Each structure stands twice: as structure tokens, then as C-alpha cells.
Amino acid sequence: MPAGVNPELFIEHVSREFTAPDGSVVHALSDVSLSIYPGELVSIIGPSGCGKTTLLRLIAVLDHPQSGTLNLAGEPIEGPNPKRGYVFQQGSLFPWLTVEENIAFGLKAQGIYKEHKADVARYIEMVGLHGFEQAYPHQISGGMAQRVAIARALIDHPDVLLLDEPMGALDSFTRADLQDRLLDIWEQYHMTMILVTHDVDEAIYLGSRVVIMTPRPGRIKEIVPINLDARDRVSDEFAAYRKQLLTKLHFDAREEHAGDAFVGDAQELLPNETPVDKED
């Protein structure tokens, strides 16, 4: 990053543990430190269960670390805030609300819908949902539902947009279209975005940096800057980045213990699984 630019998001020595059903301790994250700068689109990739989603949940304050600190714009992150938008793996839409009503839900809850009605229309257009404003979630495709979720997160004009594999369940054509729309939004608004993905090509195509995490306990193995003149998936430069990342991820996968019985990030925990309390 340019000299003198301060990180927008500063994560320092963060660790998180959980208790599995058999009583064993699962080390989801261990001593993770990461600086993310204003206007970056950072991709996070790593083996399943390495803590990628857990890290996003900590940033969103949907969970809390055992140790370490998280700061946004120089202030401790202490509670949920609309300035940190979150898009889940599934659209998580309200089935009784229309596309337009889902996007405007937060504005109406705050009593500011009338002042921002034009924003709702603008984001509907931006994510390619014009003409579907009055459709209900059961009447639209999975890709369209994810567009609704993205527009709903954007409507509060967040400083940081957290994207937890929002395209993971989509077909390749829908995924490519949504990737391009995300890039357009990022380039237009210079918004800081953090994307969790299992897809190496997606991490390269969208990311200005790719953060590679190790198998559990999740640590940052390496950060790879992505310098592509054009987002061209078939260029020699793109292929070189793909080979570099796949080589590192394959090596990590071989290091992972084959006997691990408990696999998954925080969101995969069952209801009876509890976090490990910090020792006094």
C-alpha cells in the first residue's frame, strides 16, 4: 500500500477456540494478524475448517475471540454495526417480503426509508434485478437471491463489506456474472471488501491480495498480491497466479491431519457446541 496510508481494519493476534461434541477443543484460529487498507478487495482462501468464516464473524461481531484485538478506522470493534455489511453463503432473505422490501428492510427498521427510496432503486438496478422488485424469494433463482442479499448489505453504505462465499452454490455462468457485478460495485464505490472463498480462480479474479490460511488451527500462511492489468481468466499471468496458489494450497492440504473428526468453521457448529472460555 502507499506509504503513510493507515489500515482501515487492523486484526492483531486473534485466536478462537470451540468445544466439539466429544468435549475436545477445536482451535479454529491461532494468533491471526492482518491489516486491510481502505478500498482493498481482499480474498481469503484455505482448506475447509481453517477458520475463514470464523474470522469474518469476528469482524462482524457475530462472535468474539478468546484473545487478540480487532480495530476498524482506529476504534475497537465492539458490536454489530451497519457500517460492516455481511453477505452470507445463502441469501437469508425474508420469504414473506418482496425483493424490494428485503433490500429496504434495514432502512424501514431505522425509519429512514423515504429519504433513501432512490438508493433502493439504484441498487436494484446495479445488481441486475430491475423488473423483479415485486417478486418473492420463492419466485427467483439462487443467483438472484444472492444479488438481493448483496444489495441489502450495500444499502447502508458500509465501510467494509464482508462476503462469506456468496457465490459458492451458484452455477459457473451465474457466478461469473455476479463476480463482474461485484467488481463493478467495488470500482465504482472504492469500498473495502473481504471475500471468503474456496475457489482459487475467484480469489485471483476478485482480489487485490489473496490471504492463504493454513489448515486448522487457522493461521495466515502467506499473502499474495495480485497485479493483473486486466481481469482475464485465460491470460498467462492469471494462470501463473493459479499455479502458485494451487501449489501452496495442495502442500497445506497434505499437512492436514487425516484423523481430524471435527471439520468446519464456526457456522458449522452444532447447537450443543460451546466456545472455550478464556482462562482467568
N, C-alpha and C positions, 0 to 999 in steps of 0.2 A: 504494500500500500504506500501512497505518497508519504514522504517524511512529514511528521507533525500532525498526521491525522490520528485522532484517538479512536479506539474501538467503540462501536455502538453497544455491542454485547460482549461482556467480559466474564468468562467462566473460569474459575480458579480452584484447582484441587478438589473437584467434586467426586464424591463416592456415594453409591446407593446399594443397599442390600435388601433381600427379601427372604422370608421363610417359606420353604416349599412344603407341600402337604405332609411329607415324611419327616418334617422337622429340621431338615438340613438347611444350611444358609446358602443362598444363591447370591453371588457377588455380581450384580448387574453392571455396575460402573466402578472403576477404581482410579482415583486420582486423575480425573479428566480436566485438562486446562485448554481453553480455546478462546481466541479473540476473533470477533467478527466485526467487520468495518461497515460504515454506512454505505448503503447501496449495493452491497455484495449479494450474490446469489450463490450460496454455499451448499454443495451436495454432501450428504453423509452416507457412506456405504460401508457394509461389513456383513459378516455372517449372521444368520438368523440367531436371535437371542443375545447379540453383543451389546445391547443397551441403547440402540439408536432411538427407539420410541421413548424409552425411559428418559433420555436426555431432553427430548422435545417436551415431555410432560413436566420436567423440572423447570424448563424455561417458562412454560405456560402457568406454572404453579398449580398444576393438577396433581402434583406430588412434591415431596420435599426430600432433599438429600440428607444423608447421615452427617456428612461433613463437606466443607467447601463453601464457596460463595458464588452467587450469580448477580451481576450488575448490568443494568440497562441505562445507557446515557448517564453513567456515573452514579446512579442511585441503586441501592439494593432492590432486587426483585422480591416483593413481599406478598403479593396477592394477584389474583386474576385481574386483567385489565384489557379493555378493548383495543388498546394500542399494541397488543400482541394477539394477532389473529391466528386461528388454528383451523386447519382443514384435516379432517380425519380420513382414515383409509376408506371408510364408507361415508356416503353423503350425509347421514344422520339428519335427514330432513323431517319436518313435522308432516305426517301424512295427511292431516286434515287441512293443511294450508296450501294455497296455490304457490307456483314458482315465485311470483311477485311478493306474496305475503311472507314466504320463507325468507327471502332476501331482506325484506323490510322489517323482520321481526324485532331485531335489536333496536332499530330506530323507534318503533312504536312503543317498545318497553320503556324507552327513555323519554317518550313524549315529544320526539323531535322529528317525526315522520314528515310532517307538512313542509318543514324547512328543507328537507333533503329528498323530496319526492323525485326531483330531477336526477339526483345521483342514482337512485334505484333504476330508472330508465336507462341511464348511461351505462351502468354496469351490466344490465341485462343485454344491451347491445354489444358490449365489449366481449362478453363470454359467448356470444352467438346464440342467444335464447330469444331474440325478438320473434314475436308471434306465438310464444309459448307461455306468456305471462300468466294466463289463467288456467294453465294445465296443473294437474295434481301429480305428486310424485309417482303414483302408480301408472300414470299415463306417459311417462318419459323414460328414456333409456338410462342405463347406469352412467354413461358418459355425460349425459345432460344433467343428471343429478349431481355429479361432481362439479359441473360448471356452476350450478346453483350454490353449492357449498362454498366455492371459491368466491363468487360474487357476494355472498352473505358475509364472508370474512373480510372482504375488501371494503364493504360499505361503511365501516367505522374508521376508514383511513388509518390502518395500523402502521406503526413504525416498523414492526417486524411481522412477517407472515410465516407461520410455521406450517409446513406441508408434510404430513405423515403418510407417505406412499399414496397420494390421492389418485394416482393412475395405475396402481398395481393390479386392479381387477379388470382393466379395460382391454379391448382388442387392440391390435397394433395400429390400426388406422385411426381409431378414436384417440388412442394415447398420443400419437404423433401430432394430431390436431390440437389437443389440449396442451401439449408441450409448447407448441408455437404460440398459442394464446397466452400462456404464462410468460414466455419471453417478451411478447409484445407489451404486456402489463408492466413487467419489470423495467423494460427500456423506457416506457412512457412515464412511469412514476418514480423511477430510481428508488424503489422500495427494497429494503433489506429482506431477503428471503432465505429460509433454511429448509432444505428438502431432504427428507429421508427416503431412500430408495434401495431396492435390491438390484436394480437394473443398471449395469455398467454404462451402457450407451446413454441412458437417460441422465446419469450423473455427469457424464462428459458434455453432453449436448446442452444441458441447462447450467451447469456450474461454472463459476469463475474460479472456484477452488473445489477440490474434492477431498474430503476428510475420510481417510481409511481407518476403520476401527478394527481392533483385534477381536478374536473370539473371547467369550466370557472368561474372566472379568473384562468388560469393555474398557479399553484404553485407546488413545489415539496413536496409531502406528506411524502414520505419515500424512502430510498434507501436500497434495499435488496441485500446483497452479495450472490452470487451463488457459492456454493462449492460442486461440483459433481466430483467424481473420474472418472466417465465415463459418456459420454453424452447418457444416456439410458432413453428413454422416458417412459419406463414402470417400472422403479425402484421405490422402496418405497420412496427414497429421492426425486426423481422428483415429485412424487405425493404429497409429503408434501409441496414442494415449490408451486405447482399448487394451493393447497388448501389455502395456506397463501395469495397468490396474488389474487385469486378469491374472497376471503373473504373481502380483503381491497377494491378491485375494486367494488364489489357489494354494500358495505357500501357507497362508494363515489357516485355511481350511484343514490342511494336513496336520497342523499343530493342535487342532481342537481335539479334546478327549472324546473318543468314540463311546465311552461309557456314560456320558452325561445323560441323565434321565429327565432332567428338567430343562426344557428349551423354551425360550420366548422372552420377549420384553415385558415391561410392566403391565401392559394392557392385556397380556395373555394370562395373567394370574387368575386363579380361581377365587371365588368369594372368601373361602376359608384361609387364604394365604395372607399372611400379615407381614408388614415390614419389620425389620430388626431395629429395635430402639437403640439410640446412641447411648453408649455407656457414660455413666457419670464421671 
